[in-house]
């Protein structure tokens, strides 16, 4: 067979291949664009499980947030709050609260209340968590008892502390009097009212920090402590060189959650002091409520604006946490 015949023989399957490819293209063109992936039963099940969460987030987070922003940008009265028609005022409500004489003290009280509460809650919870890692007898029972302040309704806890710190019949002043210390006007003195609500909030928040930090410590391998002890490390050195560095991720999320929770604390302050006397224990949370619902002529717009400032503060701390976590992963 010569070269011409061989070339012709090779050209026959090539021609068939070309015709087959053209046919496939024409078929695809007649069918139109390729359809997307079909939803299988597993996909439908996933969407079904996701739907309640989506509805919950929209109903209880997205819509209230939208409504609060909308309130802060309009001049609402009781009538317009019910029937609508509130005039748009832009950022006037924000300018009003920023120029209000109560803004500065409320901001300072919010920062002091949050910072001091978080500081004592975290370190007392840390100390208790380290203490309970010894696994002594009745350890589980004592841990359960420490959860009681966290499990009680806030109205019960705040009412209990109001009775304990009562100037005339409170048990705290009775104990102070028995050791020769003059009674203190815990709830009615501008000097002590903020300290009083901080004490109550610290007591309520310690169990949360204890549970979070104790759970994190359980994930640390005992072999690390044994190795550190063999190297001659003291108990204090084992804590700072082993426990605390390995507990840092849990500690960070504990601080963030405690911070967000403490920023919005309202029940304890309102039940114990109502933000008084003379605004000496008022925070953004109580001020927002007082503006919106605590007066005969409620100011819904300014009250919503103060609430939005609280949200911004919480978001700012959340972004700081996310940025710190990202830097830690990249390091």
C-alpha positions as CSV (number, residue, x, y, z in Angstrom):
1,X,0.0,0.0,0.0
2,X,1.5,3.3,-1.1
3,X,1.5,6.6,0.9
4,X,-1.5,8.0,-1.0
5,X,-3.6,5.1,-0.1
6,X,-2.5,5.2,3.6
7,X,-3.4,8.9,3.8
8,X,-6.8,8.2,2.3
9,X,-7.4,5.4,4.8
10,X,-6.5,7.7,7.7
11,X,-8.8,10.4,6.4
12,X,-11.9,8.2,6.6
13,X,-12.1,7.9,10.5
14,X,-11.1,11.6,10.7
15,X,-14.0,12.6,8.6
16,X,-16.4,10.4,10.7
17,X,-15.0,12.0,13.9
18,X,-15.7,15.5,12.5
19,X,-19.2,14.6,11.5
20,X,-19.8,13.1,15.0
21,X,-18.5,16.3,16.7
22,X,-20.7,18.5,14.5
23,X,-23.7,16.3,15.3
24,X,-23.1,16.7,19.1
25,X,-22.8,20.4,18.8
26,X,-26.0,20.7,16.8
27,X,-27.8,18.5,19.4
28,X,-26.6,20.7,22.2
29,X,-27.7,23.8,20.3
30,X,-31.2,22.3,19.8
31,X,-31.4,21.5,23.5
32,X,-30.5,25.0,24.6
33,X,-28.2,26.0,27.5
34,X,-27.2,23.3,30.0
35,X,-29.5,23.1,33.0
36,X,-28.2,23.7,36.5
37,X,-27.8,21.0,39.1
38,X,-31.1,19.5,40.1
39,X,-32.3,19.7,43.7
40,X,-32.1,16.2,45.2
41,X,-34.0,15.0,48.3
42,X,-30.9,15.7,50.4
43,X,-30.8,19.4,49.1
44,X,-34.5,19.8,49.9
45,X,-33.9,18.4,53.4
46,X,-31.0,20.8,53.9
47,X,-33.1,23.8,52.9
48,X,-36.0,22.6,55.1
49,X,-33.7,22.5,58.2
50,X,-32.2,25.9,57.2
51,X,-35.6,27.6,56.8
52,X,-36.6,27.9,60.5
53,X,-33.2,29.4,61.3
54,X,-33.6,31.9,58.4
55,X,-37.1,32.8,59.6
56,X,-35.9,33.2,63.1
57,X,-33.0,35.5,62.1
58,X,-35.2,37.7,59.9
59,X,-38.0,37.9,62.5
60,X,-36.0,38.5,65.6
61,X,-32.8,40.1,64.4
62,X,-33.0,41.6,60.9
63,X,-36.5,43.2,61.3
64,X,-36.0,44.6,64.8
65,X,-32.7,46.1,63.7
66,X,-34.3,47.6,60.6
67,X,-37.2,48.9,62.8
68,X,-34.8,50.5,65.3
69,X,-32.8,52.3,62.6
70,X,-36.0,53.5,61.1
71,X,-37.2,54.8,64.4
72,X,-34.0,56.7,65.0
73,X,-34.4,58.5,61.6
74,X,-37.9,59.8,62.2
75,X,-39.7,62.0,64.7
76,X,-42.2,59.5,66.3
77,X,-44.9,60.5,68.8
78,X,-47.3,58.1,70.4
79,X,-49.8,58.8,67.7
80,X,-47.4,58.3,64.8
81,X,-45.9,55.2,66.4
82,X,-49.4,53.6,66.2
83,X,-50.8,55.1,63.1
84,X,-47.6,56.0,61.1
85,X,-46.8,59.2,59.3
86,X,-43.8,60.2,61.4
87,X,-41.7,62.9,59.6
88,X,-38.2,62.0,58.5
89,X,-35.6,63.9,60.5
90,X,-32.3,62.3,59.3
91,X,-29.6,62.4,61.9
92,X,-31.3,64.9,64.2
93,X,-32.0,62.3,66.9
94,X,-28.3,61.4,67.0
95,X,-27.3,65.0,67.2
96,X,-29.8,65.5,70.0
97,X,-28.4,62.7,72.2
98,X,-24.8,63.6,71.5
99,X,-25.5,67.1,72.8
100,X,-27.6,65.9,75.7
101,X,-25.9,66.5,79.1
102,X,-26.7,63.0,80.1
103,X,-24.7,61.5,77.2
104,X,-21.2,61.9,78.8
105,X,-22.1,60.4,82.2
106,X,-24.0,57.5,80.6
107,X,-21.1,56.7,78.3
108,X,-18.6,56.7,81.2
109,X,-21.0,54.6,83.3
110,X,-21.4,52.1,80.5
111,X,-17.7,51.7,80.0
112,X,-16.9,51.5,83.7
113,X,-19.8,49.1,84.4
114,X,-18.7,46.9,81.4
115,X,-14.9,47.0,82.1
116,X,-15.0,46.4,85.8
117,X,-17.6,43.7,85.5
118,X,-15.7,41.8,82.8
119,X,-12.4,42.2,84.8
120,X,-13.7,40.7,88.0
121,X,-16.0,38.1,86.3
122,X,-13.2,36.8,84.2
123,X,-10.4,36.5,86.8
124,X,-12.7,35.2,89.6
125,X,-14.0,32.6,87.1
126,X,-10.5,31.8,86.1
127,X,-9.4,31.3,89.7
128,X,-12.4,29.0,90.4
129,X,-11.8,27.0,87.2
130,X,-8.2,26.4,88.2
131,X,-9.4,25.5,91.7
132,X,-11.9,22.9,90.4
133,X,-9.3,21.2,88.1
134,X,-8.0,19.5,91.3
135,X,-11.0,17.1,91.2
136,X,-11.4,16.8,95.0
137,X,-14.4,15.3,96.7
138,X,-17.7,17.3,96.3
139,X,-16.0,19.1,93.4
140,X,-19.0,18.4,91.1
141,X,-21.5,19.4,93.8
142,X,-19.8,22.7,94.4
143,X,-19.6,23.5,90.6
144,X,-23.3,22.9,90.4
145,X,-23.9,25.3,93.3
146,X,-21.8,27.9,91.6
147,X,-24.2,27.7,88.6
148,X,-27.2,28.9,90.7
149,X,-26.6,32.7,90.1
150,X,-26.5,32.0,86.4
151,X,-29.7,29.9,86.4
152,X,-31.8,32.3,88.5
153,X,-34.0,34.8,86.6
154,X,-32.4,38.2,86.6
155,X,-35.4,39.8,88.3
156,X,-34.9,37.4,91.3
157,X,-31.2,38.0,91.5
158,X,-31.6,41.8,91.3
159,X,-34.4,41.8,93.9
160,X,-32.2,39.7,96.2
161,X,-29.3,42.1,95.9
162,X,-31.7,45.1,96.4
163,X,-32.7,43.5,99.7
164,X,-29.2,42.6,100.7
165,X,-27.9,46.2,100.0
166,X,-30.9,48.0,101.6
167,X,-29.6,50.9,103.7
168,X,-31.9,50.1,106.7
169,X,-32.6,46.4,106.7
170,X,-30.0,44.9,104.4
171,X,-27.8,42.1,105.5
172,X,-24.7,43.7,104.2
173,X,-25.0,46.8,106.4
174,X,-25.9,44.5,109.3
175,X,-22.6,42.7,108.9
176,X,-20.7,46.0,108.5
177,X,-22.3,47.3,111.6
178,X,-21.3,44.2,113.6
179,X,-17.7,44.8,112.8
180,X,-17.8,48.5,113.6
181,X,-18.2,50.0,110.1
182,X,-20.9,52.6,109.5
183,X,-23.8,51.7,107.3
184,X,-23.5,52.6,103.6
185,X,-26.3,53.9,101.4
186,X,-25.6,51.4,98.7
187,X,-28.6,52.1,96.4
188,X,-29.4,55.7,97.3
189,X,-26.0,57.4,97.3
190,X,-24.6,58.7,94.0
191,X,-21.2,57.6,95.3
192,X,-22.1,53.9,95.7
193,X,-25.0,53.2,93.3
194,X,-22.8,52.2,90.4
195,X,-20.6,50.1,92.6
196,X,-23.7,48.3,93.9
197,X,-25.0,47.3,90.5
198,X,-21.4,46.2,89.4
199,X,-21.2,43.9,92.5
200,X,-24.5,42.3,91.6
201,X,-23.6,41.9,87.9
202,X,-20.2,40.3,88.8
203,X,-21.9,37.8,91.0
204,X,-24.3,36.9,88.2
205,X,-21.6,36.6,85.6
206,X,-19.0,34.5,87.4
207,X,-20.7,31.1,86.7
208,X,-20.6,31.7,82.9
209,X,-16.8,32.4,83.0
210,X,-16.3,29.4,85.3
211,X,-18.1,27.0,83.0
212,X,-16.4,28.3,79.8
213,X,-12.8,28.4,81.3
214,X,-13.2,25.1,83.1
215,X,-14.3,23.4,79.9
216,X,-11.3,24.8,78.1
217,X,-8.9,23.5,80.7
218,X,-10.3,20.0,80.3
219,X,-9.0,20.0,76.8
220,X,-5.4,20.6,77.9
221,X,-3.3,17.4,78.0
222,X,-2.1,16.4,81.5
223,X,1.2,15.3,80.0
224,X,2.1,19.0,79.4
225,X,1.7,19.7,83.1
226,X,3.7,16.6,84.0
227,X,6.5,17.7,81.7
228,X,6.5,21.2,83.1
229,X,6.6,19.8,86.7
230,X,9.6,17.5,85.8
231,X,11.4,20.6,84.4
232,X,11.0,22.2,87.9
233,X,8.2,24.7,87.0
234,X,6.2,26.0,90.0
235,X,2.4,26.0,90.0
236,X,2.4,29.7,89.1
237,X,4.8,29.1,86.2
238,X,2.7,26.1,85.0
239,X,-0.3,28.4,84.9
240,X,1.3,31.3,82.9
241,X,3.4,29.1,80.7
242,X,1.0,26.2,80.0
243,X,-2.6,26.9,81.0
244,X,-3.0,30.5,80.0
245,X,-1.4,30.3,76.5
246,X,-3.4,27.2,75.6
247,X,-6.6,28.7,77.1
248,X,-6.3,31.9,75.1
249,X,-8.8,31.0,72.3
250,X,-11.5,30.0,74.9
251,X,-10.6,33.1,77.0
252,X,-11.0,35.4,74.0
253,X,-14.5,34.1,73.1
254,X,-15.5,34.2,76.8
255,X,-14.4,37.8,77.1
256,X,-16.2,38.7,73.8
257,X,-19.5,37.1,74.9
258,X,-19.3,38.6,78.3
259,X,-18.6,42.0,76.8
260,X,-21.6,41.9,74.5
261,X,-23.8,40.7,77.3
262,X,-22.6,43.3,79.8
263,X,-23.0,46.2,77.4
264,X,-26.8,45.5,77.2
265,X,-27.5,44.7,80.9
266,X,-30.7,46.5,81.8
267,X,-32.7,44.4,84.2
268,X,-30.2,44.5,87.1
269,X,-29.6,48.2,87.0
270,X,-33.3,49.1,86.5
271,X,-34.6,46.9,89.3
272,X,-31.9,48.0,91.8
273,X,-31.5,51.7,91.1
274,X,-33.5,52.7,88.0
275,X,-30.3,54.4,86.8
276,X,-30.3,56.7,89.8
277,X,-30.0,58.5,92.0
278,X,-29.6,61.6,89.8
279,X,-28.3,59.4,86.9
280,X,-25.3,58.1,88.9
281,X,-25.8,54.5,87.7
282,X,-27.4,55.2,84.3
283,X,-25.9,53.4,81.3
284,X,-26.9,53.5,77.6
285,X,-29.3,50.6,78.2
286,X,-31.2,52.3,80.9
287,X,-31.0,55.7,79.3
288,X,-32.5,54.2,76.0
289,X,-35.3,52.7,77.9
290,X,-36.0,55.8,79.9
291,X,-36.1,57.9,76.8
292,X,-38.5,55.5,74.9
293,X,-40.7,54.3,77.7
294,X,-39.9,55.9,81.0
295,X,-41.5,59.3,80.5
296,X,-45.1,60.6,80.0
297,X,-44.0,61.9,76.6
298,X,-41.8,59.2,75.2
299,X,-39.0,60.0,72.8
300,X,-38.9,57.0,70.6
301,X,-36.4,58.4,68.1
302,X,-33.7,59.4,70.6
303,X,-34.2,56.2,72.5
304,X,-33.7,54.1,69.4
305,X,-30.6,56.2,68.5
306,X,-29.0,55.4,71.9
307,X,-29.8,51.7,71.3
308,X,-28.1,51.8,68.0
309,X,-25.0,53.3,69.6
310,X,-24.9,50.2,71.8
311,X,-25.2,48.0,68.8
312,X,-22.3,49.9,67.1
313,X,-20.2,49.5,70.3
314,X,-20.8,45.7,70.3
315,X,-20.0,45.4,66.6
316,X,-16.8,47.3,67.1
317,X,-15.6,45.0,69.8
318,X,-16.7,42.0,67.7
319,X,-14.6,43.3,64.7
320,X,-11.6,43.8,67.0
321,X,-12.0,40.2,68.2
322,X,-12.2,38.9,64.6
323,X,-9.1,40.9,63.6
324,X,-7.1,39.6,66.5
325,X,-8.1,36.0,65.7
326,X,-7.1,36.5,62.1
327,X,-3.7,37.9,63.1
328,X,-3.2,35.0,65.5
329,X,-3.9,32.4,62.8
330,X,-1.5,34.2,60.4
331,X,1.3,34.4,63.0
